[in-house]
Every structure is written in C-alpha cells, then in structure tokens.
Amino acid sequence: MIGYLQGILRHVEDLDVIVDVNGVGYEVRVDRQTLETFGPIGEEVTLWVRTIVREDAFILHGFATRDHRLVFDMVTQVTGVGPKLGTQIVGGFPIAELVAAIRDKDLRLLSQIPGVGKKIAERLVLELSKKFIELPIAIEVAPKHEIPTVLLDDLRSALANLGFGPRDVEAAIRQVQIKDGDDLEGLVLKALAVLQSKHG
C-alpha cells in the first residue's frame, strides 16, 4: 500500500498528474486545492496517497497533507459519496473552510460545491458534523460566529454588487471577525480586507 509519494512533477492534465519517483511515473488523481499547491512542472512535490481499488483499475488519489487525506476518507464514508465526488468536495474549498462548513451545518456553502446538491449537503452535515467537532487533527478551524440575518443578506448583496462571486463571498464572510456594534459598512470593509489578502 502506498502511503505517500515524493518526486518530480512531470505532467498535469486537468486533475490527473504524473509524479516521477526514481524514474517511475505514478499517475495520481488530485483535487483542486491540492493542485493549487504545486509549483511548475519539474519541481518536487509530496502527495499523501489513498489507493482506491476498482474491478478494472487501481486509482491513486493524492493530497497535499495527511489531514487533507483524512477528511477525504471521512467524506467518502458518507452515503452516496464515492471517490469522484469526494475529490470534488475536498477540492471545493480550503480544507479548514470545508471542515468548518460541515461542522457548522452550513448547507448554503456546501451546496456551492460542484456535484453537491441539497441532499448530499444534508448527508454530509448529518453524518459528519459531530465527528468534525472532535477531529483529532491539526486543522485550524475558525470559531463559529453569527451575523444577524438581515445584515448577512445585505453583506452578501453588497459584495456581489462589487463583482465578487458566491464562493469568494461565502469564504470571506466565514473569516470576518465580528464585534459588537459592527454595522454593514464595517462588515463590508472587513470582508473586502479578507478578499484583498486572498487575491493579493
């Protein structure tokens, strides 16, 4: 069983990559978040691997960290979630945001992941939210905070009007540090600061 691979990135085609380990090329399927951690072709990469056995093939799934792989393992134990959809889910957001969304039962955010409809989002929450609260792994998860519903809707609308897409908006809202007395203008400024730091 392959635990991890460390080698030279030789080829990338969509979410399939080839890693050269001592002259042997391993074809590995990765998720979008893991792919974004790679440098250019020819640089060294390390992938934590999960081998999926099918009747017609052995498929290597690679992840940037052990924690990332653990979340994939847990997600693919959910009813109706196979390796293909599991890859979509763990690649939908940075892993800490995904863990927080499931833990906090954020169906709106989860439903934005391609391939995840309302039913799958509900199953993820039902089967994993309690487990994710007690995850014994080194994932930093932002504490849950509540923005009043009226302000939250206005904040989403304001950020959308500024040209930000739904995924960026929801990710920014999750990272905004709320203080007593914050009004819409203050929340917009905080969200913009988060978005600017993310996009450089």
C-alpha positions, 0 to 999 in steps of 0.5 A: 500500500502506498502511503505517500509519494515524493518526486518530480512533477512531470505532467498535469492534465486537468486533475490527473498528474504524473509524479516521477519517483526514481524514474517511475511515473505514478499517475495520481488523481488530485483535487483542486486545492491540492493542485493549487499547491504545486509549483511548475512542472519539474519541481518536487512535490509530496502527495499523501496517497489513498489507493482506491481499488476498482474491478478494472483499475487501481486509482491513486488519489493524492493530497497535499497533507495527511489531514487533507487525506483524512477528511477525504476518507471521512467524506467518502464514508458518507452515503452516496459519496464515492471517490469522484465526488469526494475529490470534488468536495475536498477540492471545493474549498480550503480544507479548514473552510470545508471542515468548518462548513460541515461542522457548522451545518452550513448547507448554503456553502456546501451546496456551492460545491460542484456535484453537491446538491441539497441532499448530499449537503444534508448527508454530509452535515448529518453524518459528519458534523459531530465527528468534525467537532472532535477531529483529532487533527491539526486543522485550524478551524475558525470559531463559529460566529453569527451575523444577524440575518438581515445584515448577512443578506445585505453583506452578501448583496453588497459584495456581489454588487462589487463583482465578487462571486458566491464562493469568494463571498461565502469564504470571506464572510466565514473569516470576518471577525465580528464585534459588537456594534459592527454595522454593514459598512464595517462588515463590508470593509472587513470582508473586502480586507479578507478578499484583498489578502486572498487575491493579493 
